[in-house]
């Protein structure tokens, strides 16, 4: 994909113009950056999760990353997906219910969510937001047969 094509499909993703970093050679079409991720709200995904989510739009075939914000006193939606998630809590405190088990966390903790496990996140602080980074293997499953399904709980 050319730089021009990349920017048309994702104006926030910018390919590196350099050929080397240190002694390692990079191909520009394989090295990119999504600047200011939190300026590109993933509307539909945020609605499903019931809190703001910002997806890093980069050409990885194996891993994804997103930033989530759970506002003060808010609860995210109960959901599950085929892919694994590792959630690093940047700041705030709360808990998650993962397959019926309550896991308390605070800034600096990492929570692992196994594939297809029902889970929901709760911000217990009435005054401060929770901010987290979630990394998943969704692209890997999408690229081996589009099996990266997810499901929101319906009430």
N, C-alpha and C positions, 0 to 999 in steps of 0.2 A: 504494500500500500504506500502510495506517495505521501509526502507531507501534505500536499494540497488535498488529496482525498481524505486523509485522516482528519484534517481540520474541518472539512465539510461535514463529515459524519459526527464529529465531536470537536467543536471549537475549543473546548477546554483542554484537550489532549494535544500536546506539542511534542514533536519528535526532536531528539537531540541532533544538533548539526555537526557535532564533533565526531571524529573517527576513533579516537582513543581516549581512555581515561586511565591515567598511569601507563602501565605497559599492556593493558588489555584493550584489544580492538573491539569496537561495537559497530554493528550495522544499524544505521539510523532508523530503519523500519522496525527494528526490534527493541528500541530503547525510547521510551516516551515518558512524559510527565503530565499529570492532570493538575493544573495549577488551581489553587483555591477551591478545593473540593466542596467546601461548605457553601459555595455560592451557586451550586447546581443541585437543588432539591429534586429528589426522585419522587414526583407527585403521587403516582399510582402506588408505588411501593410504600411510601409514607402513609398513605391512606389505609392500606392493608395492615401495616404494623401499628397504626394508631399513634405514631409519633414521627417526627421528622427524621428522615434517613437520606444521606448523601452518598451516592455510589461513586467510587473512583472508576472512571471510564478509561480503562487501559487495555491493551491487546493481549493480556495474559490468557493462555490456554489452560492453565491449571488452577490458579487461585484468584480470589476476588477480595476486595476490601471495601468496607463502607464505614461511615461515621454516623452514629446515631445520637440523638439527643432526646432524653426523656425528661420532660419539664417537671417542675416541682410538684410532688404529690400525684403524678400521673402513672397509669398502668398501661403497658403495651398490650397488643392483642395476643391471644393464645394462638400458636401456630406450630407447624412442623414442616420439615423439608428433608429430602433425600440426602442432602449434603451435610457435612460436618461444619460446625462453627467453633471458632475460638474467639471469645469476646474479652477484650482488654478494657477494663474500666479506667478511664483517664481520671475522672473526678466524680464525686458524689457517692451516695450509698443507697443500698436497697437490697433486694433479693430477687431471685428467679425461682420459679417452680419448674423443674425439669422432670417430666414423667412422674409427677406427684411428690417429688422430693424438694423441699425448700432449701435453697443454697443462698446464704447471706454473703454479700460482697460489698467492697468499698473501693475507692480509687487505689490503683496499683495491683488489684487482683485480676486474675484471668479465669473465666468460666468456660468450660468445655461443654458443648451440646452435641451429643451423638446424632448420627443420621436418623431421621424419621421419629425423633423424640418430641413429644408435645412440650412446649416451653413458653413461658410468659415472664416478662420482666416488670418489676415494680420499683418505683422511686419512692422511698419512705421519707425523704426530707421534704417538709412542706414549704421550704424556702429556697432550695437550690436545685438546679438541674443536674441530671446525670449525663455525662458525655462518655461515649465508648467508641472503640474501633472493633469491628467484627471482620474476621478473615474466614473465608470459606473455600471449599474445593468445588463450588458450583460450576465454574467454567470447565473443569475436568470432566464432570458428569455430562455437561452439555455437549462437549466435544466427542464423547464416546457413545453417542446415540441419543442425545437430548433427554437424559433421564434425571435431570435436576428439577424434579417436581417440588412444589410447595403447596401447603394447604392452610387456610385460615379457618379457625373455629367459627362455625355459624351458630347463631343463637335463635 
